[in-house]
Amino acid sequence: MTNVSTTLPKTVGLAIDTPNYYHKFRSIHSILVQITLPYIFIIVCIGFITNTSTIVLLSKGFVTKNLRHKWTLIALGTYDMKSLMSSPNLVY
């Protein structure tokens, strides 16, 4: 008696005519899957650093002497940092 779990995928794989670019797509896909989490981590770190520096620089008086909406920008930066930290999309 043959094992259906190993025979069936081989038979189906031979029956389906895959395009010639299918294996190239699979290799590119595997590379992208490997670099996705580090890429997301790097983007989150850059966003955190830039938002923090924006808040610090805007709260200083010498940078924002003539800027009317300083507190609005600080609030937006703070909200953006909060959304970066609590993003459910980053949990796998």
Secondary structure as a PSIPRED ss2 file (coil, helix, strand):
# PSIPRED VFORMAT (PSIPRED V4.0)

   1 M C   1.000  0.000  0.000
   2 T C   1.000  0.000  0.000
   3 N C   1.000  0.000  0.000
   4 V H   0.000  1.000  0.000
   5 S H   0.000  1.000  0.000
   6 T H   0.000  1.000  0.000
   7 T H   0.000  1.000  0.000
   8 L H   0.000  1.000  0.000
   9 P H   0.000  1.000  0.000
  10 K H   0.000  1.000  0.000
  11 T H   0.000  1.000  0.000
  12 V H   0.000  1.000  0.000
  13 G H   0.000  1.000  0.000
  14 L H   0.000  1.000  0.000
  15 A H   0.000  1.000  0.000
  16 I C   1.000  0.000  0.000
  17 D C   1.000  0.000  0.000
  18 T C   1.000  0.000  0.000
  19 P C   1.000  0.000  0.000
  20 N C   1.000  0.000  0.000
  21 Y C   1.000  0.000  0.000
  22 Y H   0.000  1.000  0.000
  23 H H   0.000  1.000  0.000
  24 K H   0.000  1.000  0.000
  25 F H   0.000  1.000  0.000
  26 R H   0.000  1.000  0.000
  27 S H   0.000  1.000  0.000
  28 I H   0.000  1.000  0.000
  29 H H   0.000  1.000  0.000
  30 S H   0.000  1.000  0.000
  31 I H   0.000  1.000  0.000
  32 L H   0.000  1.000  0.000
  33 V H   0.000  1.000  0.000
  34 Q H   0.000  1.000  0.000
  35 I H   0.000  1.000  0.000
  36 T H   0.000  1.000  0.000
  37 L H   0.000  1.000  0.000
  38 P H   0.000  1.000  0.000
  39 Y H   0.000  1.000  0.000
  40 I H   0.000  1.000  0.000
  41 F H   0.000  1.000  0.000
  42 I H   0.000  1.000  0.000
  43 I H   0.000  1.000  0.000
  44 V H   0.000  1.000  0.000
  45 C H   0.000  1.000  0.000
  46 I H   0.000  1.000  0.000
  47 G H   0.000  1.000  0.000
  48 F H   0.000  1.000  0.000
  49 I H   0.000  1.000  0.000
  50 T H   0.000  1.000  0.000
  51 N H   0.000  1.000  0.000
  52 T H   0.000  1.000  0.000
  53 S H   0.000  1.000  0.000
  54 T H   0.000  1.000  0.000
  55 I H   0.000  1.000  0.000
  56 V H   0.000  1.000  0.000
  57 L H   0.000  1.000  0.000
  58 L H   0.000  1.000  0.000
  59 S H   0.000  1.000  0.000
  60 K C   1.000  0.000  0.000
  61 G C   1.000  0.000  0.000
  62 F C   1.000  0.000  0.000
  63 V C   1.000  0.000  0.000
  64 T C   1.000  0.000  0.000
  65 K C   1.000  0.000  0.000
  66 N C   1.000  0.000  0.000
  67 L C   1.000  0.000  0.000
  68 R C   1.000  0.000  0.000
  69 H C   1.000  0.000  0.000
  70 K H   0.000  1.000  0.000
  71 W H   0.000  1.000  0.000
  72 T H   0.000  1.000  0.000
  73 L H   0.000  1.000  0.000
  74 I H   0.000  1.000  0.000
  75 A H   0.000  1.000  0.000
  76 L H   0.000  1.000  0.000
  77 G H   0.000  1.000  0.000
  78 T H   0.000  1.000  0.000
  79 Y H   0.000  1.000  0.000
  80 D H   0.000  1.000  0.000
  81 M H   0.000  1.000  0.000
  82 K H   0.000  1.000  0.000
  83 S H   0.000  1.000  0.000
  84 L H   0.000  1.000  0.000
  85 M H   0.000  1.000  0.000
  86 S C   1.000  0.000  0.000
  87 S C   1.000  0.000  0.000
  88 P H   0.000  1.000  0.000
  89 N H   0.000  1.000  0.000
  90 L H   0.000  1.000  0.000
  91 V C   1.000  0.000  0.000
  92 Y C   1.000  0.000  0.000
